[in-house]
Every structure is written in structure tokens, then in C-alpha cells.
Amino acid sequence: MRKFGESFVFGTATSSYQVEGGAFQDGRTPSIWDTFANIPGKVFQGNNGAVACDHYHLYKEDIQIIKNLGVESYRFSIAWPRIFPEEGIYNESGMKFYKNLISELKANNIKPVGTLYHWDLPQWAQDQGGWASRKSLDWFREYAKKVFEELDGQVDSWITQNEPWCAAFLGYHQGVHAPGHRNMEEALKAAHHILLSHGQTVKLLKEEFQSSTPIGITLNLTPFYSASNSYNDKIAKNNAEGYTNRWFLDPIFKGCYPVDMINLFSKYVHDFSFILDEDLDTISVECDFFGVNYYSRGLVEFNSASDFLFGYAHSEYDKTSMGWDVSPKEFQELIHYLRANYTDLPIVITENGASYPDQLMPDGSVHDSERTSYIQQHLQAIAELNDEGMNISGYFVWSLLDNFEWAFGYNKRFGIVYVDFETQKRTLKDSAKFYRDVVMAREV
């Protein structure tokens, strides 16, 4: 058994569009995900997040579940279209939901962690270019400023942006996430503006608000491995790392973009003038912690037909229902890599979890032994890393609830709590009971 220190924070996480529902209530206007989900063929079986887990109405029940798990913290995200349903128009009734949520969390001694952006860009902003437009910086600053005015001091910590790679590259390059574009130039502009909005928001909180609330950013990071030792497969590994990890890590921690990737991207993007010199000073502003979302490693091989010369290779690892390798050892190698090359900031694992095809049994139980094993292995990996002095300060299991899993709709279940989407009944899975035991004992 390995122990977790007294200061280590256990938590669980969700995001607004995936759980809230209440899509047309209290003045909320559509986000890009409402629009995207309504395009035939974009989301599994035409599912959308209009109701999702109805967390908007059931948040008190959900907070009792969080309390019963014994975790200290709950990470949620704020729906921008609730706060600014139109450009420049603040919606107080949209903010009220988050005030009520935070108040209920605090009444139950649960620390609120607020994420400002988890992919639900207001459709009105996308109609004017979205993240590909530099105007997005003004829109996001106005939004962040209002959120800080209303909520700072009530939350335990802030996360500016969740997974810029997904928002920019899945949304604007690969087209599999909202807004569904396939344009590398738009994707690079979106990535740059999302990173710039992060730095701008950190400065806003620290300099303008003079706030002591900790603030950071969350990246989804995948350690890559080449399928063979061939030179071509090593090129594939380098490019996969650059596209997924270094394009975001380097500007945040080194104040520059990786030159090898600029060379690779320049085949598709011929004008990088959207990157101003002073932008990188802002992007690399010092934060208080670094959030990492970790799910799986990536095994890649050379593919001359792909944009960046890599494709995913077959592996013999156990896999989740997403087809992702279960890879806790590679998670440890990722943390060592981050410590050696990028940052000494406390690292918070802001998401980690797995999807499996769970079934509710007639006796009301959900036996998800594979997810339980997945969580156990990654918690053991974290405990071992902390014994080495790697300074991982918290862990948020993804997800509290089965929810709307983006383009996969309701077909993939990540929750440690089972949700019957017809009745909204919640049922603790075996993994939730296991997690509760770990949290209570502070050992795994």
C-alpha cells in the first residue's frame, strides 16, 4: 500500500455542456456544441446535450454524491453562453446557477475548482470567426472579468482553458469536434488565441484583481512511442509529440513555438503574422499549478499519406472502450519528461478515467472492474511518483457522472456514477465505492 500526503487533494470532475442540460433556460443561448450536435451525422445517433444529466436541476443531489465519496474538491466548468448569451450582454440569471452551485459545495465542505472554458464557445462568437479571430481575446477577457468579479474568492482555484489541443485541432483542423472545420490555418490561429487568452486571463486575475486564488491551465498530454526503431517511425513519433504536446507546452513554459513544427505546418499555413512577439510573453506568464489530463499513451508509425506523417499503430495493450491503451507506466514517464524539460510547478491531474460499456444489474449494482483497475493503477502510479518527489498535488477522476461524451453522444460511459438517461437516476458503480475507500484511507 502507498500513502497520500495530507495536502494531496482528491476530487472528481465534470464539464458544463456534458452534464448540465438546461440548454434553453434562464437566458442561455446556443453554444457551438448545440449547433454542431444538430448537424446530421456529427454526433452518435444525433444525441445532444440539451438535457444531458440535468445537473442544472439536480446539482444538489449530485453534490451529496460527491460528499458521500469523501473527496475534497469538485471541478466544474462555466458555460460561457449562460454568462454572455449575446455579445456584451451579461446575464445575471445564468451566473446565479454557479453561485448556487458554489454555495452548496461550500456548505458541504467541498472545494470548488472552476474551469472558465471547456469547449462551449457561444455561437454568437463563432459566427464572428470564433477562436480563429483575434477578437476572441476581447470576448474572453470580458467574460473572464465578469466571472472573477462575481465568483473569485468563492472558488478554491481557477483553470483558464481545458485542453486547447482538442478545442483547436479537433474543432478547427480535424473537424470531429465543434465547430467542425477542417482548416489548418484556422486551427493554428485558434490554438494561438486560446493560449493567449489563457495568459491574458492569468494577468487579469493576478494584476488587475490582485487575487491570491491559484490559477493554471489544463493540457491533455499523450506520451508517444514509435512502433519500431526505424527512422521513419521515429519521425512519426517526433511529429505526433509536436502536434499534440509540444505545440502547447513550449509556448507556455518556454515562450516559443517549436521550430520543427512551424516548418511542418508551413506546408499548410504560409503566414504566421498572427503571432506577435509580445504574445509569447503573455502566453508564458507564470501560473500557480499545471493541470494535466491523462488517459492513454500513443503508439505511432510513419504514414506518408497523413498531413504530419504519422498514424496510430496497433498495440497489444489492454484497451478501454475508446480503443485507448491502458498505460499507467507511460503516465509516469510523461511526468518525468515534464519535470525534466518543462516545469517545477505543482502538477494536478485534472482528469483521468476510462470508458467501458457498463451495465446496470437487476439488483441495482454496476460491476465495472476494468474501470476500478484503471483508476487503481493510475493512483498507484501517482503515489509512486510522489514518493520520488514529483509533486503531484491532486487527482480528479473523470468523470463523476456518465454524460454526453461529445461526438460519441451517450454511447461512451466515463462516469464512476451510472446515469439512466431516461429517468436521471444515479447509481454508484463499484469504481465509485473503490475510490471512496481510497479517499477515506488516503492510501492505495
SULMOMO-V690571 format. One record per residue. RES is the residue in one letter. OMEGA is omega in whole degrees, 0 to 359 (999 if undefined). D_FIRST is the distance of its C-alpha to the first C-alpha in Angstrom with 2 decimals. Layout:
# SULMOMO-V690571
RES OMEGA D_FIRST
RES OMEGA D_FIRST
This chain:
# SULMOMO-V690571
M 177 0.00
R 185 3.79
K 170 6.70
F 181 10.07
G 183 13.20
E 183 15.84
S 181 18.21
F 184 16.17
V 172 18.18
F 180 17.16
G 172 20.24
T 192 22.13
A 172 25.32
T 170 28.74
S 190 32.11
S 187 35.55
Y 183 37.46
Q 185 34.67
V 194 34.31
E 193 37.17
G 181 40.28
G 190 43.24
A 184 44.63
F 184 48.19
Q 172 47.65
D 171 48.57
G 180 50.17
R 176 47.49
T 185 49.15
P 169 47.85
S 178 45.25
I 180 45.36
W 173 42.89
D 181 45.31
T 183 48.00
F 184 46.02
A 181 44.72
N 175 48.35
I 183 49.47
P 176 49.75
G 183 47.33
K 182 44.96
V 181 42.30
F 177 41.26
Q 179 43.81
G 179 45.22
N 173 42.32
N 184 42.20
G 184 40.36
A 177 43.25
V 180 41.30
A 179 37.78
C 182 35.45
D 177 38.12
H 179 35.63
Y 179 38.81
H 186 39.76
L 186 36.48
Y 180 34.45
K 176 34.30
E 181 32.79
D 178 30.27
I 175 29.34
Q 175 28.69
I 179 26.26
I 180 24.49
K 181 24.57
N 175 23.16
L 178 20.16
G 182 19.47
V 183 19.41
E 193 21.29
S 177 23.38
Y 177 25.60
R 179 27.08
F 174 30.53
S 182 33.58
I 181 37.18
A 180 39.93
W 181 42.58
P 172 45.36
R 187 44.79
I 176 45.38
F 181 48.23
P 173 49.75
E 179 52.65
E 176 53.08
G 182 53.49
I 180 53.32
Y 182 50.56
N 184 49.54
E 181 48.53
S 174 47.72
G 179 45.14
M 184 43.44
K 179 43.52
F 183 40.85
Y 175 38.35
K 178 39.49
N 179 38.92
L 182 35.49
I 179 34.40
S 180 36.00
E 177 34.16
L 183 30.78
K 177 31.50
A 179 32.76
N 177 29.35
N 176 27.50
I 183 26.28
K 178 26.87
P 172 29.19
V 186 28.77
G 173 32.07
T 183 32.77
L 183 36.48
Y 174 36.90
H 165 35.11
W 183 38.04
D 176 40.52
L 176 43.43
P 180 46.52
Q 179 49.05
W 178 51.75
A 178 49.97
Q 179 49.63
D 178 53.33
Q 176 54.07
G 178 51.96
G 182 48.41
W 178 46.00
A 179 48.45
S 178 50.84
R 175 50.54
K 179 51.68
S 179 48.13
L 179 47.30
D 180 49.78
W 184 48.61
F 178 44.94
R 179 45.83
E 179 47.86
Y 182 45.04
A 180 42.33
K 180 44.72
K 178 45.39
V 179 41.73
F 179 41.08
E 186 44.16
E 192 43.03
L 182 39.25
D 186 38.15
G 177 36.94
Q 180 35.55
V 183 32.66
D 176 29.59
S 182 29.98
W 168 32.12
I 185 31.65
T 186 35.04
Q 175 34.75
N 174 32.31
E 177 32.35
P 179 35.83
W 181 35.69
C 183 35.75
A 184 38.38
A 190 40.59
F 174 40.19
L 183 39.37
G 187 41.93
Y 179 44.75
H 183 44.37
Q 175 42.92
G 183 44.28
V 173 41.53
H 177 40.60
A 8 43.04
P 174 45.67
G 180 45.87
H 177 47.80
R 185 47.97
N 185 49.20
M 179 47.43
E 176 49.50
E 182 48.57
A 180 44.90
L 176 44.99
K 179 46.90
A 180 44.46
A 181 41.46
H 182 43.34
H 176 44.36
I 178 40.90
L 180 39.49
L 178 42.51
S 176 42.06
H 181 38.53
G 178 39.89
Q 182 42.82
T 175 40.61
V 179 38.41
K 179 41.70
L 183 43.07
L 187 40.24
K 186 40.05
E 183 43.76
E 181 45.74
F 182 43.54
Q 185 42.24
S 176 38.98
S 178 35.79
T 179 33.65
P 181 31.13
I 179 32.22
G 179 31.06
I 177 31.38
T 174 29.15
L 167 29.62
N 185 28.42
L 181 27.49
T 174 27.31
P 184 26.67
F 180 29.49
Y 180 29.94
S 183 33.28
A 177 33.90
S 177 35.67
N 179 36.68
S 181 40.16
Y 181 41.71
N 180 42.26
D 176 38.64
K 174 37.66
I 179 40.20
A 180 38.61
K 180 35.16
N 184 36.77
N 177 38.66
A 178 35.80
E 181 33.75
G 182 36.85
Y 188 37.65
T 189 34.20
N 191 32.47
R 179 34.81
W 180 37.66
F 179 35.56
L 186 33.36
D 179 36.37
P 181 38.60
I 187 35.87
F 181 34.62
K 178 37.60
G 179 40.53
C 173 41.90
Y 181 41.80
P 187 41.04
V 181 44.46
D 180 43.66
M 175 42.88
I 178 46.01
N 181 47.96
L 181 46.41
F 187 46.91
S 172 50.46
K 184 51.62
Y 182 51.12
V 187 51.55
H 183 54.53
D 180 54.47
F 184 51.56
S 176 53.66
F 176 51.42
I 178 49.06
L 183 50.64
D 184 49.86
E 180 48.74
D 185 46.40
L 172 43.82
D 180 43.86
T 181 43.02
I 185 40.29
S 177 38.54
V 184 38.63
E 177 35.61
C 181 32.96
D 177 30.21
F 179 27.28
F 180 26.94
G 178 25.79
V 169 24.47
N 182 24.55
Y 177 22.72
Y 190 23.11
S 169 23.90
R 174 25.30
G 175 29.01
L 187 30.72
V 176 34.39
E 181 37.65
F 177 41.09
N 185 43.34
S 182 46.78
A 182 47.64
S 183 44.95
D 187 45.77
F 166 43.31
L 175 43.26
F 173 39.81
G 182 38.59
Y 182 35.35
A 178 34.87
H 174 33.47
S 181 29.95
E 181 28.22
Y 168 24.89
D 185 23.70
K 172 25.36
T 180 25.30
S 171 28.60
M 184 29.70
G 183 29.72
W 179 27.04
D 171 24.73
V 194 21.01
S 180 19.99
P 179 16.66
K 179 17.38
E 173 20.75
F 178 19.36
Q 179 17.73
E 176 21.14
L 181 22.89
I 177 21.16
H 179 22.05
Y 179 25.53
L 180 25.93
R 182 24.99
A 191 27.34
N 191 30.21
Y 194 30.28
T 171 28.59
D 180 26.77
L 170 26.64
P 178 23.44
I 174 22.26
V 174 21.55
I 188 20.43
T 171 23.23
E 170 22.90
N 181 20.51
G 186 20.85
A 176 22.67
S 173 25.81
Y 183 26.21
P 185 29.22
D 176 27.94
Q 175 30.11
L 183 30.65
M 180 30.99
P 180 33.90
D 177 31.65
G 179 30.43
S 174 26.95
V 184 25.62
H 183 23.22
D 186 21.85
S 181 19.17
E 178 19.77
R 178 19.24
T 179 16.06
S 179 14.77
Y 181 16.32
I 180 14.70
Q 182 11.16
Q 182 11.94
H 175 13.52
L 176 11.01
Q 178 8.47
A 179 11.71
I 180 12.47
A 178 9.44
E 179 10.31
L 180 13.89
N 174 13.62
D 177 12.24
E 180 15.47
G 183 17.52
M 172 18.42
N 168 18.81
I 192 17.78
S 180 18.68
G 182 18.25
Y 177 17.58
F 180 20.17
V 175 19.72
W 5 23.02
S 174 24.60
L 187 24.83
L 161 27.71
D 187 29.28
N 176 32.17
F 185 35.03
E 174 33.54
W 185 36.44
A 178 38.58
F 179 36.55
G 181 37.64
Y 184 35.87
N 181 35.14
K 182 31.55
R 178 28.87
F 190 25.96
G 166 25.23
I 173 22.34
V 180 25.38
Y 177 28.17
V 169 31.65
D 188 34.82
F 176 37.19
E 186 40.23
T 186 39.27
Q 177 36.56
K 178 34.46
R 178 30.75
T 177 28.17
L 174 24.40
K 177 22.82
D 180 19.73
S 178 17.95
A 180 19.04
K 176 17.67
F 181 14.23
Y 178 14.48
R 180 15.79
D 178 12.88
V 182 10.46
V 181 13.26
M 183 13.85
A 186 10.45
R 176 10.02
E 181 6.33
V 999 5.37
